[in-house]
Amino acid sequence: MTLDLDANATYAAGDSLREKLFAEWRKLGNPSSLHRGGQRAKAAVESAREKLRALVGAGARDQIVFTSGATEANNLVVAALSVGASHIVSSTIEHPCVLLPLKRAANRGASVTLVDPNSNGEIDSASVSPQITATTKLVSIMAANNETGVINDIECISRAVRTANSGAVIHSDAAQLVGKLALDFSKMGLDSMTISGHKFGALTGVGALVIREGVDLAPLILGGPQEHKLRGGTENVLGIISIGIAADEVREGLARRERSMREARDAFERGIKELVPRIDINGSSVNRLPNTSSVFIDGIRADDLLVALDLEGVLISSGAACSSGKPEPSHVLSAMGQDEDRVKSTVRVSFRGDQDGEVGTRAARVISSIVSRMRRLK
Ligand code: PLP
């Protein structure tokens, strides 16, 4: 049986979501149609919007714009705020869906300042605020990192940014935080925040951008007037319904899920430390997501371990981004000051809300036995 320890990549939709979605299936007209089928679909989209609003603590007048995922939501924000010679502050550990739009913005004349994390992987407000100038239009700092799980203190960063320049738009990519810990958009001091549905049990290909009331952003995708005129095109109704169902499920079970993830992750880390010599866990002394463990295993190539584990039915991730067929070493660990050997010997194990301490212990045992075998063969 497969042991999925890669929840940060995608948290596959569960059986109950599939059943509920199937029941909704018949309602799916085009939400823009005036007839019954369209109006039912429209009502389903609006109901999902309210469920997501409740999950993330957005105010009644904040906008929630459904997108194709976190990638699109982040692209929307950068595109809207990088017109002309704007100044943008972000960090070197952001997901490529922030970094690449920023790179393009810089090529088109924007001025982009990227802040490095400390050696634990945190972006701290004291390193962000000195970068803010009177011309800064956007500050974009992720809420939790997908590779290390390290959480940034967004409230504190927002406060520091507002003090330095009250007109800058403050954005955060919260794709990894939503569904793992309780959060309250209205208290984070943010103007906008990105959500990814498939990171907390919705279908893939749906996400959202939360926009604080009064913040004006231009659409990335132009077309019909859907989504408050901020995202043209007929809505992904099924995906949107799935995000609403997942939001309700997560909200109702958040405390239990968080406890389970933490038990799984802690049991895993206890086990791996006991069984495998010469390892180190990134960011273990700072605030992290309850489910994520980024483990350096001396002398073991992450990609080799990944393949060996896959053959045993255990799914984990390396810190490498592989979009071109040639894995690139993690930009996150490199930004934390780690050398190439360490970066290439680091894996990420991330647990789901329905896994527990027993799964964590089993994961440590399987990984340690493969690591011992690989080390013996060297
Ligand atoms: N931002 C972060 C922090 C992520 O971890 C991911 C996906 O791994 C994304 C953005 C992109 O999300 P999506 O697949 O919804 O476009």
Residues whose N, C-alpha, C, O or C-beta is under 5 A from the ligand:
A	BS01	PLP	N8 A9 G69 A70 T71 H95 A144 N146 D173 A175 Q176 S196 G207
